[in-house]
Amino acid sequence: MKLRTAMTSATAMVLIASGAARAQDTDLLVFDYPGFELPEFHSTYVDKHGASPTFAFFGDEEEAFQKLRSGFRADVSHACAGSVTKWVESGILEPWDTDKITAFDDLNADLTGTDVAAAASDVYFIPTDFGSTAVAYNTDEVPAEDVASLSVFQNPKYDQRMTLPDNVDDTFALAYLATGTTNWTNATDEQFEAAAQWLRDVHPFVRTYWTDPAELAQLMATGEILVAWAWNETLPTMAEQGFPIGFARDTTEGSSLWLCGYVNLKDGEGSEDKAYDYLNAFLDPAATEALLDAGYGQSNAKAMAAYGEQALTDVGLGPVSSPVLAQLPMDNDLRQKQSEAFEKIKAGF
């Protein structure tokens, strides 16, 4: 998944360095990105058990995967859809019992397709949070017509004034869209090569590859960057600071949708009942507003509907008519090829 919240506080940095937060409910260990430990995201769990679970943190999902493969024990872990196939095939997961998931029937049908939630007849991944990736831009200096197409990233006018995420999934999603592919789950060799070549062509225009939202916000606030491929949380964060920010999801070629959730780790030593309590708390309507305030959509469609279309639009998640590339699980060989190509492109090859 990528980090979906800015790691700006000293506390967050200490948690990353130490690997785990101060123990609270020791019956459940949640492996997660910093920022997702906020009690507002699982308030019904706190109400029921008197404390949050214990949290341990990782910086990205490859780090989490390698740590789990090396014997680290946790009960549940945050993961994004693109990682699901790899994690299932590794044997580190056990399926969820959907009968124990209170909101399962209320989950957004667009987020629970068989490619996302199921492997054979077993459900290994429950989507909980989602967001969009699109073109963020400085509305004072970039006219709307310039960001009507993803070709803005090839526009010499913005040479060294643009940035892409240092994240293979988001950046290849952009490249696929720009070259006419809206479904990467069945991408051909030709489509992959076209996307990789597009990134090679764009690379000389890129000033930097941003690593977290705080860095991106600073780059845009100083005027160093005018155009970015960014997560939707950038929109409410910078708008609240009074920055002239636009978020173009209706480009001709479209935008991307990322999707994350929780997996049930096979060798967890904690309470299985509390694992379900935590998942149910994250999907509960009591968490919806807090997630929206943080720039995330909640996969509980019934709970989200109560906030209306404008609330989604305000955080960059409103309806769009242009294509959307959903970052669903893909063949592991293709994902590996993308990762290898991305590292070479960033190095100038």
C-alpha positions in Angstrom: 0.0 0.0 0.0 1.8 3.0 0.2 1.7 5.3 3.2 -1.7 7.0 3.0 -1.1 9.5 5.8 1.7 12.0 6.3 4.4 10.9 8.7 5.1 14.3 10.2 5.1 13.8 13.9 8.0 12.8 16.0 5.8 10.1 17.6 5.2 8.5 14.2 8.9 8.4 13.5 9.7 6.8 16.9 7.1 4.2 16.1 8.7 3.4 12.8 12.1 3.1 14.4 11.0 0.9 17.2 8.5 -1.2 15.2 5.8 -1.2 17.8 3.6 1.2 19.7 3.2 1.1 23.5 1.2 -2.1 24.3 -2.4 -1.6 24.9 -4.7 -4.5 24.4 -2.1 -7.3 24.2 -4.6 -9.8 22.9 -4.4 -8.4 19.4 -1.4 -7.2 17.4 -2.2 -5.2 14.2 0.6 -4.7 11.7 0.0 -1.4 9.9 1.1 1.9 8.4 1.8 4.7 10.8 -1.4 6.8 11.2 -3.9 4.0 11.0 -3.6 3.4 14.7 -5.9 6.4 15.4 -8.6 5.3 17.9 -11.2 7.2 15.8 -10.7 4.5 13.1 -11.7 1.7 15.5 -13.8 3.4 18.2 -16.2 0.5 18.7 -13.3 -1.8 19.4 -12.1 0.7 22.1 -15.7 0.9 23.4 -15.9 -2.9 23.7 -12.4 -3.7 25.1 -11.4 -0.5 26.8 -8.3 0.1 24.8 -6.9 0.0 21.2 -5.1 -3.1 20.0 -1.3 -3.1 20.1 0.2 -1.9 16.8 3.4 -2.6 15.0 4.4 -0.5 12.0 6.0 -0.9 8.6 7.0 1.6 5.9 5.8 -0.3 2.8 4.2 -3.7 2.0 7.3 -5.3 0.7 9.0 -4.6 4.0 5.9 -6.0 5.8 5.9 -9.1 3.6 9.6 -9.9 4.2 9.3 -9.3 7.9 6.3 -11.7 8.1 8.1 -14.3 6.0 11.1 -14.0 8.4 9.0 -15.1 11.3 7.5 -11.9 12.7 4.1 -12.7 14.4 1.1 -10.4 14.1 -2.6 -11.2 14.0 -3.9 -8.9 11.2 -2.2 -6.7 8.7 -3.2 -3.8 6.5 -2.5 -4.6 2.8 -3.5 -3.2 -0.6 -5.1 -5.1 -3.4 -2.0 -5.2 -5.5 -0.2 -7.3 -2.9 -3.0 -9.8 -2.2 -2.0 -12.4 -4.8 1.6 -12.5 -3.6 0.6 -12.8 0.1 -2.0 -15.5 -0.6 0.5 -17.6 -2.6 3.1 -17.3 0.1 1.0 -19.2 2.5 1.1 -16.5 5.3 -2.7 -15.9 5.3 -5.8 -17.7 6.4 -9.2 -16.8 5.1 -11.7 -14.6 6.8 -15.1 -16.0 7.9 -17.4 -13.5 6.2 -20.3 -14.6 8.4 -18.4 -12.9 11.3 -18.0 -9.6 9.4 -21.0 -7.5 10.4 -20.9 -5.1 7.4 -19.9 -7.6 4.7 -23.2 -7.3 2.9 -22.9 -3.5 2.9 -19.5 -3.4 1.3 -19.3 -1.5 -2.0 -19.8 -4.0 -4.7 -17.3 -2.3 -6.9 -14.6 -3.0 -4.2 -15.5 -6.7 -3.5 -15.2 -8.3 -6.9 -13.8 -11.8 -7.0 -10.5 -10.5 -8.2 -10.1 -8.5 -5.1 -11.7 -10.3 -2.2 -11.5 -14.0 -3.1 -9.0 -16.7 -4.0 -10.9 -19.8 -5.0 -13.8 -20.0 -2.5 -11.9 -18.4 0.3 -11.9 -14.7 1.2 -8.5 -13.6 2.2 -8.8 -9.8 1.8 -11.5 -7.5 3.1 -11.4 -4.0 1.6 -11.8 -1.3 4.2 -10.4 2.0 2.8 -9.8 3.4 -0.7 -8.8 6.6 -2.5 -8.0 8.0 -5.8 -4.8 9.0 -7.6 -5.0 11.8 -10.1 -3.5 15.1 -11.2 -3.0 17.6 -8.4 -2.0 21.1 -9.7 -1.5 24.7 -8.7 -4.6 26.4 -10.0 -2.9 29.9 -9.9 -0.3 28.8 -12.4 -1.7 25.8 -14.3 -4.8 26.4 -16.5 -7.4 23.7 -16.3 -7.0 23.0 -20.0 -3.4 21.9 -19.4 -4.5 19.2 -17.1 -7.4 18.0 -19.2 -5.1 15.2 -20.4 -2.4 13.1 -18.8 -0.2 14.4 -21.6 0.5 17.3 -19.1 3.4 15.1 -17.9 5.0 15.4 -21.3 4.4 19.1 -21.6 7.8 21.0 -21.8 6.1 23.9 -20.0 6.3 21.9 -16.8 9.8 20.5 -17.2 11.3 20.1 -13.7 8.1 21.4 -12.2 6.3 18.1 -11.9 6.6 15.0 -9.7 5.5 11.4 -9.6 5.1 9.0 -6.6 8.0 6.9 -5.7 5.6 4.0 -5.8 5.5 1.4 -8.6 1.7 0.8 -8.4 0.6 4.4 -8.6 3.2 5.4 -11.2 2.5 2.4 -13.5 -1.3 3.1 -13.1 -0.6 6.5 -14.5 1.5 5.1 -17.4 -1.1 2.4 -18.3 -3.9 5.1 -18.4 -1.7 7.4 -20.4 -1.1 4.7 -23.0 -4.8 3.5 -23.2 -4.9 0.6 -20.8 -7.6 0.8 -18.1 -7.3 -2.7 -16.7 -3.9 -3.9 -15.6 -5.0 -7.3 -14.4 -4.8 -8.7 -17.9 -2.1 -6.4 -19.3 -0.3 -7.9 -22.3 3.5 -7.7 -22.9 2.8 -4.9 -25.4 0.8 -2.9 -23.0 3.4 -3.3 -20.3 6.2 -2.2 -22.7 4.1 0.8 -23.9 3.6 1.9 -20.2 7.3 1.5 -19.4 8.4 3.4 -22.4 6.0 6.3 -21.5 7.6 6.5 -18.1 11.0 6.6 -19.7 9.9 9.4 -21.9 8.5 11.3 -19.0 11.4 10.7 -16.6 13.5 13.6 -17.9 10.7 16.1 -17.0 10.3 14.8 -13.5 12.0 16.9 -10.8 11.7 14.3 -8.1 9.7 11.2 -7.1 7.8 12.0 -3.9 7.7 9.5 -1.1 5.0 10.7 1.3 2.2 13.3 1.3 4.0 15.7 3.6 6.9 15.9 1.2 4.5 16.5 -1.7 2.6 19.2 0.1 5.9 21.0 0.8 7.0 20.8 -2.8 3.7 22.3 -4.0 3.5 24.9 -1.3 6.9 26.3 -2.1 6.0 26.5 -5.8 8.8 24.1 -6.7 6.2 21.7 -8.1 3.2 22.8 -10.2 1.9 19.4 -11.4 1.8 16.1 -9.5 0.4 12.6 -9.8 -1.0 12.5 -6.2 -3.3 10.8 -3.8 -6.7 12.5 -3.1 -5.8 13.3 0.5 -3.6 16.1 -0.9 -6.7 18.0 -2.0 -8.4 18.5 1.4 -5.1 18.9 3.2 -3.8 21.7 1.0 -7.2 23.3 0.6 -7.5 23.6 4.3 -4.2 25.4 4.3 -5.5 27.9 1.7 -3.4 26.6 -1.1 -4.8 27.0 -4.6 -5.1 23.3 -5.3 -6.9 21.5 -8.1 -7.4 17.7 -8.4 -8.2 16.6 -12.0 -9.7 13.2 -12.0 -11.7 13.8 -15.2 -8.8 13.8 -17.6 -9.4 12.3 -21.0 -7.5 9.2 -20.1 -8.9 8.9 -16.6 -7.6 8.4 -13.0 -6.7 5.5 -10.7 -8.4 4.0 -7.7 -6.3 2.4 -4.9 -7.9 -0.1 -2.6 -6.6 -1.4 0.8 -7.9 -3.6 3.5 -7.0 -6.2 6.1 -5.7 -9.7 5.9 -5.8 -12.4 8.5 -2.3 -13.7 9.3 -2.0 -17.4 9.7 0.4 -17.6 12.6 -1.0 -14.9 14.8 -0.9 -15.6 18.5 -3.6 -13.2 19.6 -7.4 -13.5 19.9 -9.2 -14.4 16.7 -12.4 -13.0 18.1 -10.7 -9.6 18.7 -9.3 -9.7 15.1 -13.0 -9.7 13.9 -13.9 -7.0 16.4 -11.1 -4.8 15.0 -12.1 -5.4 11.4 -15.8 -4.8 12.3 -14.8 -1.6 14.1 -12.9 -0.3 11.0 -16.0 -1.0 8.9 -18.5 0.4 11.3 -20.4 3.7 10.5 -18.8 5.1 13.7 -15.4 5.3 11.7 -16.8 6.7 8.5 -16.4 10.4 9.3 -13.0 10.0 10.8 -11.8 8.2 7.7 -13.3 10.9 5.4 -11.7 13.6 7.5 -8.3 11.9 6.8 -9.0 11.7 3.1 -10.0 8.0 2.9 -13.1 6.4 1.6 -14.6 3.6 3.6 -15.7 0.5 1.8 -19.0 0.3 3.8 -21.2 1.8 1.0 -24.2 2.1 3.2 -22.3 4.1 5.8 -20.7 6.3 3.1 -24.0 7.0 1.5 -25.2 8.8 4.6 -22.6 11.6 3.9 -23.7 12.3 0.4 -21.9 13.0 -2.8 -20.6 16.4 -1.8 -18.6 15.0 1.1 -16.9 12.6 -1.3 -16.2 15.4 -3.8 -14.6 17.5 -1.1 -12.0 14.9 -0.5 -11.4 14.0 -4.2 -13.6 10.9 -4.2 -16.7 12.1 -6.1 -18.1 10.4 -9.2 -16.3 10.8 -12.4 -17.2 10.0 -16.0 -13.7 9.3 -17.3 -12.0 5.9 -17.1 -10.8 4.5 -13.8 -8.0 2.0 -13.4 -8.6 0.1 -10.3 -5.4 -1.1 -8.7 -6.6 -4.8 -8.4 -4.3 -7.8 -7.9 -2.3 -8.8 -10.9 -0.1 -11.7 -11.9 3.0 -11.7 -9.8 5.3 -12.0 -12.8 3.9 -8.8 -14.2 4.2 -7.0 -10.9 7.8 -8.1 -10.7 8.5 -6.8 -14.2 6.9 -3.5 -13.3 9.0 -3.2 -10.1 12.3 -3.9 -12.0 11.4 -1.5 -14.8 10.5 1.3 -12.4 13.8 1.1 -10.6 15.7 1.2 -13.9 13.6 4.2 -15.1 14.3 6.2 -11.9 18.0 5.5 -12.4 17.8 6.9 -15.9 17.7 3.6 -17.9 
